Amino acid sequence: MPDLRKLAKDKPCILCGSTGTTVLHHIQLPGNHGMGTKPADWPWGIRVCAGCHEYFHGEGRGDHKLMALAIGRQQVEYAKEGVIQWP
C-alpha cells in the first residue's frame, strides 16, 4: 500500500473539492484505534482540507453520515487512481 499521507498532498478535498493544504483525516470508530493511536490510513483515512478537518474535530465530530459519505468517496477515488484494486 502506498503512503496515503503523501498521496493526499496537493489533492482536492474529498468533501468540498477545495485545493490547497490537504491532510489525511482519520475516522475514529470504536474498535479501530487505541489509546493515543490513530486508526489505520486504509480504510479510515480521508483527504480533507483544513476547514473540513476542523469541522470533523469540532461540531462535526458525530456527523456519521458525512463520515460514511467521505469514506465511500475516498475509496472510489483510490480505485480510480489505481491505489487500491477491487476484487
C-alpha positions as a LaTeX table, in Angstrom:
\begin{tabular}{lrrr}
\hline
Residue & $x$ (\AA) & $y$ (\AA) & $z$ (\AA) \\
\hline
Met1 & 0.00 & 0.00 & 0.00 \\
Pro2 & 1.45 & 3.39 & $-0.93$ \\
Asp3 & 1.88 & 6.13 & 1.65 \\
Leu4 & $-1.62$ & 7.62 & 1.66 \\
Arg5 & $-0.49$ & 10.66 & 3.64 \\
Lys6 & 1.94 & 11.60 & 0.88 \\
Leu7 & $-0.71$ & 10.93 & $-1.77$ \\
Ala8 & $-3.05$ & 13.41 & $-0.04$ \\
Lys9 & $-0.67$ & 16.30 & $-0.74$ \\
Asp10 & $-2.00$ & 18.73 & $-3.37$ \\
Lys11 & $-5.18$ & 16.71 & $-3.96$ \\
Pro12 & $-8.62$ & 18.33 & $-3.68$ \\
Cys13 & $-10.68$ & 17.80 & $-0.54$ \\
Ile14 & $-12.83$ & 14.69 & $-0.89$ \\
Leu15 & $-15.81$ & 16.58 & 0.57 \\
Cys16 & $-15.81$ & 20.17 & $-0.68$ \\
Gly17 & $-13.26$ & 20.00 & $-3.53$ \\
Ser18 & $-11.13$ & 22.77 & $-2.07$ \\
Thr19 & $-7.50$ & 22.72 & $-3.12$ \\
Gly20 & $-4.51$ & 23.81 & $-1.10$ \\
Thr21 & $-3.45$ & 22.17 & 2.10 \\
Thr22 & $-4.96$ & 18.70 & 2.28 \\
Val23 & $-4.47$ & 16.32 & 5.19 \\
Leu24 & $-5.40$ & 12.72 & 5.81 \\
His25 & $-8.11$ & 12.80 & 8.50 \\
His26 & $-8.73$ & 9.52 & 10.33 \\
Ile27 & $-12.28$ & 8.43 & 11.10 \\
Gln28 & $-12.30$ & 7.06 & 14.64 \\
Leu29 & $-14.86$ & 4.41 & 15.49 \\
Pro30 & $-14.99$ & 2.01 & 18.43 \\
Gly31 & $-12.51$ & $-0.79$ & 17.82 \\
Asn32 & $-10.43$ & 0.81 & 15.04 \\
His33 & $-7.90$ & 2.66 & 17.20 \\
Gly34 & $-6.31$ & 2.52 & 20.62 \\
Met35 & $-5.39$ & 4.90 & 23.39 \\
Gly36 & $-3.18$ & 7.57 & 21.83 \\
Thr37 & $-3.12$ & 5.88 & 18.41 \\
Lys38 & $-4.85$ & 6.74 & 15.16 \\
Pro39 & $-6.81$ & 4.30 & 13.04 \\
Ala40 & $-5.01$ & 2.80 & 10.03 \\
Asp41 & $-4.66$ & 5.04 & 6.98 \\
Trp42 & $-6.56$ & 2.43 & 4.95 \\
Pro43 & $-9.54$ & 2.38 & 5.01 \\
Trp44 & $-10.05$ & 5.09 & 7.66 \\
Gly45 & $-8.03$ & 7.97 & 6.20 \\
Ile46 & $-9.81$ & 10.57 & 4.07 \\
Arg47 & $-8.30$ & 13.55 & 2.22 \\
Val48 & $-9.79$ & 16.76 & 3.57 \\
Cys49 & $-8.96$ & 20.47 & 3.51 \\
Ala50 & $-8.21$ & 22.37 & 6.71 \\
Gly51 & $-11.82$ & 23.58 & 7.01 \\
Cys52 & $-13.38$ & 20.11 & 6.70 \\
His53 & $-10.72$ & 18.70 & 9.04 \\
Glu54 & $-11.60$ & 21.34 & 11.63 \\
Tyr55 & $-15.31$ & 20.50 & 11.22 \\
Phe56 & $-14.70$ & 16.81 & 11.99 \\
His57 & $-12.73$ & 17.72 & 15.11 \\
Gly58 & $-15.40$ & 20.20 & 16.25 \\
Glu59 & $-19.13$ & 20.32 & 15.64 \\
Gly60 & $-18.99$ & 17.51 & 13.07 \\
Arg61 & $-17.47$ & 15.02 & 15.47 \\
Gly62 & $-20.65$ & 12.93 & 15.43 \\
Asp63 & $-21.62$ & 13.51 & 11.78 \\
His64 & $-21.54$ & 9.82 & 10.87 \\
Lys65 & $-23.48$ & 10.28 & 7.62 \\
Leu66 & $-20.86$ & 12.70 & 6.31 \\
Met67 & $-18.06$ & 10.41 & 7.51 \\
Ala68 & $-19.60$ & 7.45 & 5.65 \\
Leu69 & $-20.01$ & 9.57 & 2.52 \\
Ala70 & $-16.38$ & 10.69 & 2.75 \\
Ile71 & $-15.06$ & 7.14 & 3.19 \\
Gly72 & $-17.10$ & 5.96 & 0.20 \\
Arg73 & $-15.91$ & 8.82 & $-2.00$ \\
Gln74 & $-12.32$ & 8.27 & $-0.90$ \\
Gln75 & $-12.41$ & 4.58 & $-1.76$ \\
Val76 & $-13.84$ & 5.35 & $-5.21$ \\
Glu77 & $-11.06$ & 7.91 & $-5.78$ \\
Tyr78 & $-8.40$ & 5.43 & $-4.66$ \\
Ala79 & $-9.80$ & 2.88 & $-7.12$ \\
Lys80 & $-9.78$ & 5.43 & $-9.97$ \\
Glu81 & $-6.18$ & 6.37 & $-9.15$ \\
Gly82 & $-5.11$ & 2.72 & $-9.02$ \\
Val83 & $-4.16$ & 2.97 & $-5.34$ \\
Ile84 & $-6.45$ & 0.05 & $-4.48$ \\
Gln85 & $-7.76$ & $-2.80$ & $-6.56$ \\
Trp86 & $-11.31$ & $-4.08$ & $-6.18$ \\
Pro87 & $-11.56$ & $-7.87$ & $-6.40$ \\
\hline
\end{tabular}
